[in-house]
Amino acid sequence: MNTNLSITVKGENLMVKTIVTGLLILAMLIPAVYVQSLVEERKQRQQEVVKEVSGKWANSQTVAGPYLLVPVTSFASTGNEASTAKLPVTKTMVLLPTHLRVNGELKPELRRRGIYKVALYNSRLQLDGHFDLTAVKPAAGETIEWDKAALCLGITDTRGISTQVAANWNGQPLAFDAGVPAGGLASMGLSQQVPINANELDRPVSFSIPLQLKGSESLMLLPLGKTTEWQLQSPWPSPSFTGKFLPTFTSDASGFKANWKVLHFNRDFPQVWKGETFKADAYGFGVSLLQPADHYAKTMRSVKYAILFIGLMFGFFFLLEILLGYRVHPVQYLLIGIALVVFYCLLLSIGEVLTFNISYALATLATVTLITAYTRHLFGTLKNALLIGGFLAGLYGFIFVLIQLEDTALLVGSIGLFVLLALAMQLSRRITWYETTKPAEDQSGS
């Protein structure tokens, strides 16, 4: 009995087929790049909507303060040896609180603009603490003008102030005015003069400021206290803690509670300085209202696998065409490739209405069904079509797992490609790539 263990193909036909298949794979780069640009365009449109809605509500907020600005006057000599004069020189001294404690509640609100959603919020903050002025002494020849001191509160977007802001300054009511003097830590915010008398220099001066603030996307705080503590709670279920410092927190479907504690050792600017500039904004910390499932980011990650996906699928078709003895026209390859690219358009468009996972499942189901039904005609039997559909579904499942992974995506992807390569090598062992006068056979008799 003779058993033919190999499949012989004509070298000339195989070479042409290989070149055409490779060119088709490269041609599929064009629509894949177009889909990437489409994802970027839709993402940019979403950002424009967020900017538009936030611009009418209030932008991301960073609270800086409170802090004190106090003029310091000294005299500098001018002129020559024959005639000298002393002119007053005024610098601004910045004093930060010794202790800053903030209790806050953040109430999120989702606003819709067409198919897009923008995360807005209302917040209630209670700022308490004190300034210790006992260690602040003038240098030789300087005069600290305590009677001209100003209490300042920096706010990134003052449109977010929803009520009058009044403080309790050392037991006395204090109403803020709009704007902050130059030379401090903020370019926008509120301030008010707080004349400090000699009695207040011998003991800590306390403050208490209730603040209702609207904003969008994120809420941040600068660590201006020698010790800064912030307790924040919100019903938002998926917070993203950002900035220089991370909190201890609990988070579940009902919301989150977070606690920060930052010491002055954790930053590079002092508690008191004169005539200098420090970038305190670099040390902001807080929370971002991250919307669950960043659809555009995940879609873009999946599109980056498009050329690999198409190459694997065409390679699988190429092997089956040889192994099963069927002939697939390049136009049919092209139609299958277009169907694979349309998958990403479905993923993008459905995902703008539903969640990413649901859109991925629906797009996968539609594409696998379409290609399986089409290959039922190409390869003649339902068994062959189901084989191709199963392979395609497996690829989509593999890519979905890679998208969900972060740190181990490269490892899992490399292992998966190695397994697919081993499978392709195993299947191609039965193929005699060059036609010979006598095909390899095993001769056995019974």
Secondary structure by P-SEA (a helix, b strand, c coil): cccccbbbbbaaaaaaaaaaaaaaaaaaaaaaaaaaaaaaaaaaaaaaaaaaaaaacccbbbbcccbbbbbbbbbbbbccccbbbbbbbbbbbbbbbcbbbbbbbbbbbbbbcccbbbbbbbbbbbbbbccccccccccccccccccbbbbbbbbccccccccbbbbbcccbbbbbbccccccccccbbbbbbbbbccccccbbbbbbbbbbbbbccbbbbbccccbbbbbbbccccbbbbbcccccccccccccbbbbbbbcccccccccccccccccccccbbbbbbccccaaaaaaaaaaaaaaaaaaaaaaaaaaaaaaacccccaaaaaaaaaaaaaaaaaaaaaaacccaaaaaaaaaaaaaaaaaaaaaaaaccaaaaaaaaaaaaaaaaaaaaaaacccaaaaaaaaaaaaaaaaaaaaacccccccccccbbbbbcc
